[in-house]
Amino acid sequence: MQLGVFIYWVGYISNIVISGFAVTWLWAWFIMPLGIQAISVPHAIGLTCLLSTLFGGVSLPSRQAYLENLFTIMYRSFKTAFAPVLPLVLGWCVSNFVL
C-alpha cells in the first residue's frame, strides 16, 4: 500500500518537472517571437503549479488507489508523468513545419 502511494507521488512530481520543461520550450517557440522575454525552467514549473492549482486542482489518491495492484499504480503514474510530452511534440511539429 505504501509503495503504491510513493509511486503515485513520484509520478505526480515528475509530471510537474516534465511540464516545466515542456512549458519552457513551448514558450520559446510560440511566445518569444511575440517579443516577450524567455522564462526559465523554475519559472515554468511555478507557472505549471499555479495553473494546475487554479484550473485542475490537486487530487489525492482515492481509497480505490490503495486497493489497486502495483502494476496499475505504476501505469497510471507513468501516464501522468509523461502526459506533457504530447503537447511538446505537437508544438515542435507546428514550430518547425507550419510556421
Sequence and secondary structure as in RCSB ss.txt:
>XXXX:A:sequence
MQLGVFIYWVGYISNIVISGFAVTWLWAWFIMPLGIQAISVPHAIGLTCLLSTLFGGVSLPSRQAYLENLFTIMY
RSFKTAFAPVLPLVLGWCVSNFVL
>XXXX:A:secstr
 HHHHHHHHHHHHHHHHHHHHHHHHHHHHHTGGGT     HHHHHHHHHHHIIIII      HHHHHS HHHHHH
HHHHHHTTTHHHHHHHHHIIIII 
